[in-house]
Amino acid sequence: SVPKKRTSISKKHIRKNIWKIKGYFTALKAFSLAKSLSTDNSKSFFVQQPNNQTYSK
């Protein structure tokens, strides 16, 4: 199957921009998750902490 008409340049740009925006938000989400993991504020991952912490009373 071959397309009958050529896709306009403006339509190409619109589709490309949508694709770029989706990538941007995915990267933002991944960065946010990494940040929450590094600061121990994550609610979706349970990271086991090492037990060699000393407690003073």
N, C-alpha and C positions, 0 to 999 in steps of 0.2 A: 504494500500500500504506500502510495506516494502522496504527499499533500498537494492539493490543487493550487493553492496560492502561497506566495512567500509571506512569512511572518514579518510584520512591520518592525522597524528598528525600535520604536517606542515601546511596543509590546515586549520585545526582547529585554529592554532595559528594565521594565517593570518587573518581569519575571526574575531577572538576575538580582534586582534589589531585594525582592521578597526572600530569595535564597540566602542573600548576605545577611539580612536581618535575622532570619531563623538561626543562622550560624552564630551571630553575635549573642543572641539571647541564650543559646545553649552553652556558649563559652562563659557567659556571665553566671549562669546557674552552677556550672562546674567550679568556677572560681569561688563562688559563695560557699559551696559545700566544702571545698578544701580549706577555706578560711575558718569555717565553723569547726571543722575537725582539728585544725591546728590550735584553736583557742579553747577546745574542750566544751563547746556549746552545741554540739551536734545532737539533734533529736532523732535522726534517722539511722545513725550508726552507733554501735556500742563498742567502744575501744577499751580493751582491757588495760588497766594501768599497772605498772610494775609495783610489786609489794615491798620494795626496799625503802619505803619512806619511813622516816623516824618521827614519832609523835612525842612531843614534850608536854607534860602535865603541869 
